[in-house]
Amino acid sequence: MGRYYRIKDLREDHDWTQVEVAKALGMYTTTYVRYEKGEREIPFGIAIQIAKLYGVSLDYLAQQTPEENN
């Protein structure tokens, strides 16, 4: 499982498709899919955008805390 497996869980919790999330982040779907699969490291700036999109902390995305808003 990839380093940022929580992005898949968050996406599914919001009932969004990979295409919808990629569009919201302004990137190609294939790039987003690689992040979700852990095939590619998420750049810090993109991690910030993802955290804002879902309303969670960066620590939560990086699996440093079990709480979404730490």
PDB file of N, CA, C and O in Angstrom, chain B, residues numbered from 101:
ATOM      1  N   MET B 101       0.841  -1.179   0.000  1.00  0.00           N
ATOM      2  CA  MET B 101       0.000   0.000   0.000  1.00  0.00           C
ATOM      3  C   MET B 101       0.884   1.240   0.000  1.00  0.00           C
ATOM      4  O   MET B 101       1.926   1.267   0.656  1.00  0.00           O
ATOM      5  N   GLY B 102       0.471   2.253  -0.729  1.00  0.00           N
ATOM      6  CA  GLY B 102       1.271   3.461  -0.871  1.00  0.00           C
ATOM      7  C   GLY B 102       1.354   4.292   0.385  1.00  0.00           C
ATOM      8  O   GLY B 102       0.584   4.115   1.328  1.00  0.00           O
ATOM      9  N   ARG B 103       2.285   5.181   0.375  1.00  0.00           N
ATOM     10  CA  ARG B 103       2.536   6.040   1.515  1.00  0.00           C
ATOM     11  C   ARG B 103       1.330   6.916   1.862  1.00  0.00           C
ATOM     12  O   ARG B 103       1.091   7.211   3.033  1.00  0.00           O
ATOM     13  N   TYR B 104       0.586   7.323   0.861  1.00  0.00           N
ATOM     14  CA  TYR B 104      -0.554   8.211   1.075  1.00  0.00           C
ATOM     15  C   TYR B 104      -1.871   7.485   0.813  1.00  0.00           C
ATOM     16  O   TYR B 104      -2.748   8.003   0.122  1.00  0.00           O
ATOM     17  N   TYR B 105      -2.000   6.279   1.374  1.00  0.00           N
ATOM     18  CA  TYR B 105      -3.216   5.522   1.099  1.00  0.00           C
ATOM     19  C   TYR B 105      -4.464   6.247   1.582  1.00  0.00           C
ATOM     20  O   TYR B 105      -5.563   5.949   1.113  1.00  0.00           O
ATOM     21  N   ARG B 106      -4.325   7.177   2.491  1.00  0.00           N
ATOM     22  CA  ARG B 106      -5.512   7.868   2.998  1.00  0.00           C
ATOM     23  C   ARG B 106      -6.190   8.712   1.926  1.00  0.00           C
ATOM     24  O   ARG B 106      -7.380   9.004   2.046  1.00  0.00           O
ATOM     25  N   ILE B 107      -5.471   9.110   0.882  1.00  0.00           N
ATOM     26  CA  ILE B 107      -6.140   9.921  -0.138  1.00  0.00           C
ATOM     27  C   ILE B 107      -7.202   9.100  -0.862  1.00  0.00           C
ATOM     28  O   ILE B 107      -8.220   9.645  -1.288  1.00  0.00           O
ATOM     29  N   LYS B 108      -6.980   7.816  -1.003  1.00  0.00           N
ATOM     30  CA  LYS B 108      -8.006   6.966  -1.615  1.00  0.00           C
ATOM     31  C   LYS B 108      -9.204   6.849  -0.679  1.00  0.00           C
ATOM     32  O   LYS B 108     -10.348   6.964  -1.118  1.00  0.00           O
ATOM     33  N   ASP B 109      -8.950   6.624   0.599  1.00  0.00           N
ATOM     34  CA  ASP B 109     -10.040   6.523   1.577  1.00  0.00           C
ATOM     35  C   ASP B 109     -10.852   7.812   1.616  1.00  0.00           C
ATOM     36  O   ASP B 109     -12.083   7.771   1.626  1.00  0.00           O
ATOM     37  N   LEU B 110     -10.177   8.947   1.637  1.00  0.00           N
ATOM     38  CA  LEU B 110     -10.871  10.234   1.672  1.00  0.00           C
ATOM     39  C   LEU B 110     -11.718  10.435   0.415  1.00  0.00           C
ATOM     40  O   LEU B 110     -12.861  10.886   0.490  1.00  0.00           O
ATOM     41  N   ARG B 111     -11.144  10.097  -0.737  1.00  0.00           N
ATOM     42  CA  ARG B 111     -11.883  10.236  -1.994  1.00  0.00           C
ATOM     43  C   ARG B 111     -13.136   9.370  -1.970  1.00  0.00           C
ATOM     44  O   ARG B 111     -14.221   9.826  -2.331  1.00  0.00           O
ATOM     45  N   GLU B 112     -12.983   8.133  -1.548  1.00  0.00           N
ATOM     46  CA  GLU B 112     -14.133   7.233  -1.496  1.00  0.00           C
ATOM     47  C   GLU B 112     -15.164   7.687  -0.463  1.00  0.00           C
ATOM     48  O   GLU B 112     -16.366   7.549  -0.688  1.00  0.00           O
ATOM     49  N   ASP B 113     -14.702   8.228   0.669  1.00  0.00           N
ATOM     50  CA  ASP B 113     -15.629   8.742   1.689  1.00  0.00           C
ATOM     51  C   ASP B 113     -16.478   9.891   1.147  1.00  0.00           C
ATOM     52  O   ASP B 113     -17.613  10.092   1.579  1.00  0.00           O
ATOM     53  N   HIS B 114     -15.914  10.650   0.189  1.00  0.00           N
ATOM     54  CA  HIS B 114     -16.637  11.775  -0.408  1.00  0.00           C
ATOM     55  C   HIS B 114     -17.399  11.374  -1.679  1.00  0.00           C
ATOM     56  O   HIS B 114     -18.022  12.213  -2.330  1.00  0.00           O
ATOM     57  N   ASP B 115     -17.342  10.090  -2.018  1.00  0.00           N
ATOM     58  CA  ASP B 115     -18.006   9.570  -3.221  1.00  0.00           C
ATOM     59  C   ASP B 115     -17.555  10.289  -4.495  1.00  0.00           C
ATOM     60  O   ASP B 115     -18.362  10.574  -5.381  1.00  0.00           O
ATOM     61  N   TRP B 116     -16.260  10.574  -4.570  1.00  0.00           N
ATOM     62  CA  TRP B 116     -15.682  11.219  -5.750  1.00  0.00           C
ATOM     63  C   TRP B 116     -14.911  10.191  -6.556  1.00  0.00           C
ATOM     64  O   TRP B 116     -14.387   9.219  -6.012  1.00  0.00           O
ATOM     65  N   THR B 117     -14.850  10.419  -7.855  1.00  0.00           N
ATOM     66  CA  THR B 117     -14.039   9.567  -8.718  1.00  0.00           C
ATOM     67  C   THR B 117     -12.622  10.136  -8.791  1.00  0.00           C
ATOM     68  O   THR B 117     -12.383  11.282  -8.412  1.00  0.00           O
ATOM     69  N   GLN B 118     -11.704   9.333  -9.273  1.00  0.00           N
ATOM     70  CA  GLN B 118     -10.339   9.818  -9.475  1.00  0.00           C
ATOM     71  C   GLN B 118     -10.328  10.956 -10.478  1.00  0.00           C
ATOM     72  O   GLN B 118      -9.552  11.901 -10.333  1.00  0.00           O
ATOM     73  N   VAL B 119     -11.173  10.880 -11.486  1.00  0.00           N
ATOM     74  CA  VAL B 119     -11.266  11.931 -12.496  1.00  0.00           C
ATOM     75  C   VAL B 119     -11.709  13.247 -11.855  1.00  0.00           C
ATOM     76  O   VAL B 119     -11.152  14.303 -12.157  1.00  0.00           O
ATOM     77  N   GLU B 120     -12.703  13.187 -10.978  1.00  0.00           N
ATOM     78  CA  GLU B 120     -13.207  14.397 -10.318  1.00  0.00           C
ATOM     79  C   GLU B 120     -12.142  15.045  -9.439  1.00  0.00           C
ATOM     80  O   GLU B 120     -11.989  16.267  -9.443  1.00  0.00           O
ATOM     81  N   VAL B 121     -11.407  14.231  -8.688  1.00  0.00           N
ATOM     82  CA  VAL B 121     -10.375  14.778  -7.818  1.00  0.00           C
ATOM     83  C   VAL B 121      -9.247  15.378  -8.643  1.00  0.00           C
ATOM     84  O   VAL B 121      -8.770  16.472  -8.343  1.00  0.00           O
ATOM     85  N   ALA B 122      -8.824  14.673  -9.672  1.00  0.00           N
ATOM     86  CA  ALA B 122      -7.759  15.190 -10.538  1.00  0.00           C
ATOM     87  C   ALA B 122      -8.159  16.530 -11.146  1.00  0.00           C
ATOM     88  O   ALA B 122      -7.349  17.455 -11.209  1.00  0.00           O
ATOM     89  N   LYS B 123      -9.394  16.631 -11.588  1.00  0.00           N
ATOM     90  CA  LYS B 123      -9.888  17.886 -12.169  1.00  0.00           C
ATOM     91  C   LYS B 123      -9.886  19.002 -11.129  1.00  0.00           C
ATOM     92  O   LYS B 123      -9.480  20.125 -11.425  1.00  0.00           O
ATOM     93  N   ALA B 124     -10.335  18.698  -9.918  1.00  0.00           N
ATOM     94  CA  ALA B 124     -10.356  19.695  -8.840  1.00  0.00           C
ATOM     95  C   ALA B 124      -8.947  20.184  -8.501  1.00  0.00           C
ATOM     96  O   ALA B 124      -8.758  21.332  -8.099  1.00  0.00           O
ATOM     97  N   LEU B 125      -7.962  19.298  -8.668  1.00  0.00           N
ATOM     98  CA  LEU B 125      -6.571  19.655  -8.367  1.00  0.00           C
ATOM     99  C   LEU B 125      -5.841  20.219  -9.584  1.00  0.00           C
ATOM    100  O   LEU B 125      -4.696  20.659  -9.472  1.00  0.00           O
ATOM    101  N   GLY B 126      -6.497  20.209 -10.744  1.00  0.00           N
ATOM    102  CA  GLY B 126      -5.902  20.754 -11.954  1.00  0.00           C
ATOM    103  C   GLY B 126      -4.761  19.919 -12.503  1.00  0.00           C
ATOM    104  O   GLY B 126      -3.739  20.453 -12.936  1.00  0.00           O
ATOM    105  N   MET B 127      -4.941  18.605 -12.483  1.00  0.00           N
ATOM    106  CA  MET B 127      -3.878  17.722 -12.975  1.00  0.00           C
ATOM    107  C   MET B 127      -4.476  16.616 -13.830  1.00  0.00           C
ATOM    108  O   MET B 127      -5.691  16.419 -13.865  1.00  0.00           O
ATOM    109  N   TYR B 128      -3.593  15.901 -14.519  1.00  0.00           N
ATOM    110  CA  TYR B 128      -4.025  14.745 -15.294  1.00  0.00           C
ATOM    111  C   TYR B 128      -4.475  13.638 -14.342  1.00  0.00           C
ATOM    112  O   TYR B 128      -3.915  13.469 -13.258  1.00  0.00           O
ATOM    113  N   THR B 129      -5.482  12.896 -14.758  1.00  0.00           N
ATOM    114  CA  THR B 129      -5.978  11.792 -13.952  1.00  0.00           C
ATOM    115  C   THR B 129      -4.882  10.762 -13.711  1.00  0.00           C
ATOM    116  O   THR B 129      -4.768  10.228 -12.608  1.00  0.00           O
ATOM    117  N   THR B 130      -4.076  10.479 -14.728  1.00  0.00           N
ATOM    118  CA  THR B 130      -3.011   9.477 -14.564  1.00  0.00           C
ATOM    119  C   THR B 130      -2.023   9.884 -13.476  1.00  0.00           C
ATOM    120  O   THR B 130      -1.515   9.028 -12.752  1.00  0.00           O
ATOM    121  N   THR B 131      -1.749  11.169 -13.355  1.00  0.00           N
ATOM    122  CA  THR B 131      -0.850  11.637 -12.301  1.00  0.00           C
ATOM    123  C   THR B 131      -1.465  11.395 -10.933  1.00  0.00           C
ATOM    124  O   THR B 131      -0.802  10.885 -10.030  1.00  0.00           O
ATOM    125  N   TYR B 132      -2.737  11.760 -10.779  1.00  0.00           N
ATOM    126  CA  TYR B 132      -3.409  11.554  -9.503  1.00  0.00           C
ATOM    127  C   TYR B 132      -3.455  10.071  -9.147  1.00  0.00           C
ATOM    128  O   TYR B 132      -3.207   9.702  -7.999  1.00  0.00           O
ATOM    129  N   VAL B 133      -3.766   9.225 -10.114  1.00  0.00           N
ATOM    130  CA  VAL B 133      -3.838   7.777  -9.864  1.00  0.00           C
ATOM    131  C   VAL B 133      -2.497   7.266  -9.344  1.00  0.00           C
ATOM    132  O   VAL B 133      -2.464   6.420  -8.450  1.00  0.00           O
ATOM    133  N   ARG B 134      -1.404   7.765  -9.888  1.00  0.00           N
ATOM    134  CA  ARG B 134      -0.079   7.341  -9.425  1.00  0.00           C
ATOM    135  C   ARG B 134       0.166   7.774  -7.978  1.00  0.00           C
ATOM    136  O   ARG B 134       0.807   7.050  -7.215  1.00  0.00           O
ATOM    137  N   TYR B 135      -0.333   8.933  -7.605  1.00  0.00           N
ATOM    138  CA  TYR B 135      -0.219   9.357  -6.200  1.00  0.00           C
ATOM    139  C   TYR B 135      -1.000   8.406  -5.313  1.00  0.00           C
ATOM    140  O   TYR B 135      -0.513   7.956  -4.275  1.00  0.00           O
ATOM    141  N   GLU B 136      -2.215   8.109  -5.735  1.00  0.00           N
ATOM    142  CA  GLU B 136      -3.094   7.266  -4.924  1.00  0.00           C
ATOM    143  C   GLU B 136      -2.529   5.852  -4.771  1.00  0.00           C
ATOM    144  O   GLU B 136      -2.677   5.234  -3.717  1.00  0.00           O
ATOM    145  N   LYS B 137      -1.895   5.350  -5.804  1.00  0.00           N
ATOM    146  CA  LYS B 137      -1.310   4.004  -5.762  1.00  0.00           C
ATOM    147  C   LYS B 137       0.045   3.974  -5.068  1.00  0.00           C
ATOM    148  O   LYS B 137       0.585   2.899  -4.810  1.00  0.00           O
ATOM    149  N   GLY B 138       0.599   5.148  -4.764  1.00  0.00           N
ATOM    150  CA  GLY B 138       1.906   5.200  -4.134  1.00  0.00           C
ATOM    151  C   GLY B 138       3.048   5.016  -5.114  1.00  0.00           C
ATOM    152  O   GLY B 138       4.183   4.769  -4.707  1.00  0.00           O
ATOM    153  N   GLU B 139       2.760   5.132  -6.396  1.00  0.00           N
ATOM    154  CA  GLU B 139       3.789   4.976  -7.421  1.00  0.00           C
ATOM    155  C   GLU B 139       4.608   6.244  -7.601  1.00  0.00           C
ATOM    156  O   GLU B 139       5.676   6.223  -8.212  1.00  0.00           O
ATOM    157  N   ARG B 140       4.105   7.342  -7.068  1.00  0.00           N
ATOM    158  CA  ARG B 140       4.759   8.632  -7.211  1.00  0.00           C
ATOM    159  C   ARG B 140       4.605   9.418  -5.912  1.00  0.00           C
ATOM    160  O   ARG B 140       3.533   9.422  -5.308  1.00  0.00           O
ATOM    161  N   GLU B 141       5.661  10.071  -5.491  1.00  0.00           N
ATOM    162  CA  GLU B 141       5.592  10.919  -4.290  1.00  0.00           C
ATOM    163  C   GLU B 141       4.732  12.143  -4.585  1.00  0.00           C
ATOM    164  O   GLU B 141       4.788  12.713  -5.674  1.00  0.00           O
ATOM    165  N   ILE B 142       3.946  12.531  -3.606  1.00  0.00           N
ATOM    166  CA  ILE B 142       3.112  13.717  -3.757  1.00  0.00           C
ATOM    167  C   ILE B 142       3.944  14.945  -3.403  1.00  0.00           C
ATOM    168  O   ILE B 142       4.463  15.036  -2.290  1.00  0.00           O
ATOM    169  N   PRO B 143       4.079  15.894  -4.335  1.00  0.00           N
ATOM    170  CA  PRO B 143       4.800  17.128  -4.009  1.00  0.00           C
ATOM    171  C   PRO B 143       4.093  17.870  -2.873  1.00  0.00           C
ATOM    172  O   PRO B 143       2.873  17.786  -2.725  1.00  0.00           O
ATOM    173  N   PHE B 144       4.872  18.592  -2.080  1.00  0.00           N
ATOM    174  CA  PHE B 144       4.329  19.281  -0.914  1.00  0.00           C
ATOM    175  C   PHE B 144       3.162  20.199  -1.273  1.00  0.00           C
ATOM    176  O   PHE B 144       2.146  20.217  -0.578  1.00  0.00           O
ATOM    177  N   GLY B 145       3.306  20.951  -2.346  1.00  0.00           N
ATOM    178  CA  GLY B 145       2.238  21.867  -2.769  1.00  0.00           C
ATOM    179  C   GLY B 145       0.948  21.144  -3.106  1.00  0.00           C
ATOM    180  O   GLY B 145      -0.138  21.638  -2.805  1.00  0.00           O
ATOM    181  N   ILE B 146       1.055  19.984  -3.724  1.00  0.00           N
ATOM    182  CA  ILE B 146      -0.125  19.189  -4.055  1.00  0.00           C
ATOM    183  C   ILE B 146      -0.725  18.598  -2.778  1.00  0.00           C
ATOM    184  O   ILE B 146      -1.947  18.534  -2.640  1.00  0.00           O
ATOM    185  N   ALA B 147       0.120  18.170  -1.853  1.00  0.00           N
ATOM    186  CA  ALA B 147      -0.374  17.642  -0.579  1.00  0.00           C
ATOM    187  C   ALA B 147      -1.192  18.708   0.149  1.00  0.00           C
ATOM    188  O   ALA B 147      -2.225  18.401   0.745  1.00  0.00           O
ATOM    189  N   ILE B 148      -0.739  19.938   0.101  1.00  0.00           N
ATOM    190  CA  ILE B 148      -1.488  21.040   0.722  1.00  0.00           C
ATOM    191  C   ILE B 148      -2.852  21.182   0.052  1.00  0.00           C
ATOM    192  O   ILE B 148      -3.867  21.337   0.732  1.00  0.00           O
ATOM    193  N   GLN B 149      -2.879  21.130  -1.279  1.00  0.00           N
ATOM    194  CA  GLN B 149      -4.150  21.239  -2.003  1.00  0.00           C
ATOM    195  C   GLN B 149      -5.097  20.095  -1.633  1.00  0.00           C
ATOM    196  O   GLN B 149      -6.294  20.313  -1.442  1.00  0.00           O
ATOM    197  N   ILE B 150      -4.565  18.891  -1.533  1.00  0.00           N
ATOM    198  CA  ILE B 150      -5.391  17.730  -1.183  1.00  0.00           C
ATOM    199  C   ILE B 150      -5.945  17.887   0.235  1.00  0.00           C
ATOM    200  O   ILE B 150      -7.122  17.616   0.478  1.00  0.00           O
ATOM    201  N   ALA B 151      -5.105  18.320   1.162  1.00  0.00           N
ATOM    202  CA  ALA B 151      -5.558  18.522   2.537  1.00  0.00           C
ATOM    203  C   ALA B 151      -6.675  19.558   2.593  1.00  0.00           C
ATOM    204  O   ALA B 151      -7.662  19.373   3.305  1.00  0.00           O
ATOM    205  N   LYS B 152      -6.522  20.644   1.846  1.00  0.00           N
ATOM    206  CA  LYS B 152      -7.572  21.675   1.804  1.00  0.00           C
ATOM    207  C   LYS B 152      -8.844  21.142   1.162  1.00  0.00           C
ATOM    208  O   LYS B 152      -9.945  21.430   1.631  1.00  0.00           O
ATOM    209  N   LEU B 153      -8.700  20.365   0.094  1.00  0.00           N
ATOM    210  CA  LEU B 153      -9.857  19.812  -0.605  1.00  0.00           C
ATOM    211  C   LEU B 153     -10.721  18.978   0.334  1.00  0.00           C
ATOM    212  O   LEU B 153     -11.949  19.054   0.287  1.00  0.00           O
ATOM    213  N   TYR B 154     -10.081  18.186   1.182  1.00  0.00           N
ATOM    214  CA  TYR B 154     -10.810  17.303   2.082  1.00  0.00           C
ATOM    215  C   TYR B 154     -11.003  17.877   3.490  1.00  0.00           C
ATOM    216  O   TYR B 154     -11.715  17.289   4.303  1.00  0.00           O
ATOM    217  N   GLY B 155     -10.382  19.006   3.779  1.00  0.00           N
ATOM    218  CA  GLY B 155     -10.528  19.605   5.099  1.00  0.00           C
ATOM    219  C   GLY B 155      -9.827  18.827   6.191  1.00  0.00           C
ATOM    220  O   GLY B 155     -10.328  18.723   7.311  1.00  0.00           O
ATOM    221  N   VAL B 156      -8.646  18.272   5.859  1.00  0.00           N
ATOM    222  CA  VAL B 156      -7.874  17.509   6.835  1.00  0.00           C
ATOM    223  C   VAL B 156      -6.485  18.125   6.976  1.00  0.00           C
ATOM    224  O   VAL B 156      -6.086  18.973   6.177  1.00  0.00           O
ATOM    225  N   SER B 157      -5.762  17.694   7.990  1.00  0.00           N
ATOM    226  CA  SER B 157      -4.410  18.204   8.209  1.00  0.00           C
ATOM    227  C   SER B 157      -3.398  17.444   7.351  1.00  0.00           C
ATOM    228  O   SER B 157      -3.662  16.327   6.906  1.00  0.00           O
ATOM    229  N   LEU B 158      -2.249  18.057   7.126  1.00  0.00           N
ATOM    230  CA  LEU B 158      -1.162  17.384   6.422  1.00  0.00           C
ATOM    231  C   LEU B 158      -0.673  16.184   7.223  1.00  0.00           C
ATOM    232  O   LEU B 158      -0.307  15.160   6.646  1.00  0.00           O
ATOM    233  N   ASP B 159      -0.665  16.305   8.541  1.00  0.00           N
ATOM    234  CA  ASP B 159      -0.264  15.178   9.389  1.00  0.00           C
ATOM    235  C   ASP B 159      -1.170  13.970   9.155  1.00  0.00           C
ATOM    236  O   ASP B 159      -0.702  12.832   9.125  1.00  0.00           O
ATOM    237  N   TYR B 160      -2.451  14.221   8.990  1.00  0.00           N
ATOM    238  CA  TYR B 160      -3.382  13.125   8.728  1.00  0.00           C
ATOM    239  C   TYR B 160      -3.073  12.464   7.389  1.00  0.00           C
ATOM    240  O   TYR B 160      -3.044  11.237   7.291  1.00  0.00           O
ATOM    241  N   LEU B 161      -2.839  13.285   6.348  1.00  0.00           N
ATOM    242  CA  LEU B 161      -2.505  12.724   5.037  1.00  0.00           C
ATOM    243  C   LEU B 161      -1.243  11.877   5.090  1.00  0.00           C
ATOM    244  O   LEU B 161      -1.158  10.834   4.442  1.00  0.00           O
ATOM    245  N   ALA B 162      -0.269  12.328   5.860  1.00  0.00           N
ATOM    246  CA  ALA B 162       1.014  11.631   5.956  1.00  0.00           C
ATOM    247  C   ALA B 162       0.989  10.519   7.009  1.00  0.00           C
ATOM    248  O   ALA B 162       2.027   9.948   7.342  1.00  0.00           O
ATOM    249  N   GLN B 163      -0.197  10.220   7.525  1.00  0.00           N
ATOM    250  CA  GLN B 163      -0.402   9.144   8.488  1.00  0.00           C
ATOM    251  C   GLN B 163       0.371   9.354   9.783  1.00  0.00           C
ATOM    252  O   GLN B 163       0.826   8.394  10.404  1.00  0.00           O
ATOM    253  N   GLN B 164       0.517  10.605  10.185  1.00  0.00           N
ATOM    254  CA  GLN B 164       1.228  10.921  11.422  1.00  0.00           C
ATOM    255  C   GLN B 164       0.274  11.058  12.603  1.00  0.00           C
ATOM    256  O   GLN B 164       0.710  11.116  13.753  1.00  0.00           O
ATOM    257  N   THR B 165      -1.017  11.110  12.324  1.00  0.00           N
ATOM    258  CA  THR B 165      -2.021  11.245  13.369  1.00  0.00           C
ATOM    259  C   THR B 165      -3.296  10.545  12.929  1.00  0.00           C
ATOM    260  O   THR B 165      -3.602  10.525  11.737  1.00  0.00           O
ATOM    261  N   PRO B 166      -4.037   9.977  13.852  1.00  0.00           N
ATOM    262  CA  PRO B 166      -5.306   9.344  13.475  1.00  0.00           C
ATOM    263  C   PRO B 166      -6.441  10.354  13.331  1.00  0.00           C
ATOM    264  O   PRO B 166      -7.482  10.036  12.756  1.00  0.00           O
ATOM    265  N   GLU B 167      -6.251  11.572  13.849  1.00  0.00           N
ATOM    266  CA  GLU B 167      -7.291  12.588  13.773  1.00  0.00           C
ATOM    267  C   GLU B 167      -7.161  13.386  12.479  1.00  0.00           C
ATOM    268  O   GLU B 167      -6.059  13.763  12.080  1.00  0.00           O
ATOM    269  N   GLU B 168      -8.289  13.638  11.832  1.00  0.00           N
ATOM    270  CA  GLU B 168      -8.290  14.369  10.564  1.00  0.00           C
ATOM    271  C   GLU B 168      -7.841  15.815  10.712  1.00  0.00           C
ATOM    272  O   GLU B 168      -7.184  16.349   9.819  1.00  0.00           O
ATOM    273  N   ASN B 169      -8.184  16.456  11.824  1.00  0.00           N
ATOM    274  CA  ASN B 169      -7.886  17.881  11.997  1.00  0.00           C
ATOM    275  C   ASN B 169      -7.016  18.098  13.223  1.00  0.00           C
ATOM    276  O   ASN B 169      -7.457  18.674  14.217  1.00  0.00           O
ATOM    277  N   ASN B 170      -5.801  17.640  13.146  1.00  0.00           N
ATOM    278  CA  ASN B 170      -4.888  17.762  14.276  1.00  0.00           C
ATOM    279  C   ASN B 170      -4.116  19.061  14.203  1.00  0.00           C
ATOM    280  O   ASN B 170      -3.293  19.340  15.076  1.00  0.00           O
TER     281      ASN B 170
END
